[in-house]
Amino acid sequence: MPYGDAMSGTRVRGVRGEERRAEIVRAALEVIAERGYRGASMAAVAERVGLTQQGLLHYFPTKDALLVAVLKERDQWDAVPDTPWRLDLLGSLVEYNAMRPGIVQTFSALLGESVTEGHPAREFFTERYGRVRGVMAEVLRAEYGERLPSGLSPEQAAPLLVAVMDGLQYQWLLDPEGVDMPGAFRDFLVLLGEG
């Protein structure tokens, strides 16, 4: 077989492998949405995509590795490519999250677990939060300039904004009838703009 044909076959297998991984991640998202984080098993995901559990392990060697891939996919949905976020769009993101409790629950459960030493999702969340704080500082700077009405800099306020968003998610997951996550976030934005 000529060298070019061998490389072409490798590329096709690589594309198929990437497509299969994407299919598995989509299936994992479905299973998690239906069963929650604890109820989602590798066996259920494997069955959903027509693989044996051993076949699934070829693509994702552990449940944690699969869940990190799900989290990365979730972040892709939340991203607005080539468009800076605006403060008013953050309220829309909170509303969007309120429509997908299974994904929010998965994110929250993994976040909580990731604070333990050696957890496979720790690096993902550490890097993610660094990026998110930077993006939130830019959102605040675009809205308020170098100082918010309270006198805080965007860099000082960014971790607070992220903490409110995540904290509201936890409260909403625990008591969805008692916590209006989008409404409470809108109230926070009002507080943020007051001096």
N, C-alpha and C positions, 0 to 999 in steps of 0.2 A: 504494500500500500504506500503510495507517495506520501511524503511528509505533510503536505497541505491537506490531504484527505484525513489524516489522523488528527490534525489540529481542528479541522472542521467538526469531526465527531466529538472531540472533547468539548468544543464550544456548545454543541447541541445538548450534550449531557449536562453541561453546566447550567444552561438555560432551563432545561427540564428540572434539574435539581432546585434551582431558584424558584421555579413555578410551583414545585411540590412543597417547598418550605412555606411559600406564601399561602398555599391552600391549607396547610396544616395550621398556620397561625390564624387564618380566618375560622377554621373549624374550632380551634381552641377558644377564640373569642365567643363563638356561639355557645359552646359547652359551658364556659364560665358564666355567660349571661343567663343561661338556663338553670345552672346548678350552683352557682357561686364558686368562690375560690376553693373551698374545702371539698365540695362535691365534684369538682372537675378532676377527673383522673386521666392519666395517660392512655389507659385502655379505652375510655370513652372517646377521646380525641382520635386515637388510631382507628377505631371502628367507624367514626364519622367520615374519615378519608379513605376507608377501604384498605387499611394496612394492618398488619399484626403489630402488637406492642413492640416487638423486637425491630420491626421495620421502621416504626416511628423513632425508636432510639438511635437509628442511623442518622436521622436529621437533627434530633434534639436529645442529647444523652440523659437529660434529667427534666423533671417537671419544672424546676426552677429556671433552667435554660429556656424552656418553652415560654414560661411566664415572662421572662425578661424580653423575649421577642415580641410577645403580646403588648408589653408596655411600650416598647419602641414603636410598634405599629400604632398604638393609641396616641403617642406623641405626634406621629405624622398626621393624624386626623386633626389634631388641635393646631397644627402649624398653619400659618398663612404665608405661603412662599412669596418672597420679594415684596412684601407689604408690611410696613411697620404696624404693630398693634396700636390701637387707640384705647384709651381708658373706657370709653363707652362700649367697646367690643368685648371687654372682659365680662361685662354683665351678660352678654349673649353667650359667652363660653360657659358661664355658671348655669344659665338656663339649659344649654345643650347637655351639660353633665347631669342635670336633674332628669333628663329623659333617658339616661342609660345607667341605671343603678348597678347593673352587673359589672360593668367596666369600672365604675367608680369604686365599687366594693373590692374588686380585684386589685386596683391600684392602691387603695388604702391598706388592704391587708398586707400586701407585699412591702409597702412603705414601712409599716410598723415592724415587720419582721426584719427588714434590711438594716435596722440600727444595731443588730447583733454582729459581733465580730465574725468575719469569714462568710457572711451570707452572700450568695451569688448576685443578689440585686443591689448590694451596698454600693458598689462602684457606679452602677447605672444611676442610682438616685443621687449620689454625691455629685456626679458630673451634671446631672439634670438640674439639680437645684442651683448650682453655680450659674448655669446658663439662664435659668428662669429668673433668678434675682437680677442678672444683667439686663434681660429683656424688660422686666418690670421697672427697673430704674430708668430705662430709656422711655418707656410709656409715660412714667410720671414726669420726666424731664420735658417731654413733648407737650404735656398738658399744663405744667406749672412753671417750667423753667428750672433754674438752679435751686430754688427754694419753694417748698410747699407752703400754703398759708400758715401752717403750724410752725414754720421755721426749719423743719427738717430738710435735709438734702434728699434727692431722689434715692441715693444709695442707702441712706438711713431708713427711709420709708419702705423700700422694696421688700425687705424680709418680712415686714409687718403685713404688707399686702398679700404676700404669698401665704403667710401664716393664717390670715383670715380666710382666704380661699380654701385652704386645706382643712382648717378647723371647722368651717361650716360644713364641709363634706362629711367629716366624721359625725358631727351632731345630726345632720340630715339622715345619714345611714342608720343611726341609732333610733331616731324618732322622726320619720318622714312626715308624719301628720302634724307634729308639733313644731317643726323647723321649716320655715319657708326659705330655703337656701337662696334662690334668686332675689327674693324680697330683702332678706337680711344683707345680702351683698350690696344691693342698691343703697340701703341705709348706710352701710359703711362708706360707700363712695361719697355720700353727702357729708359724713363726718370728716372724711379725708380732705374735702374742699373747704372746710371751715377753719378759721384761724384761731 
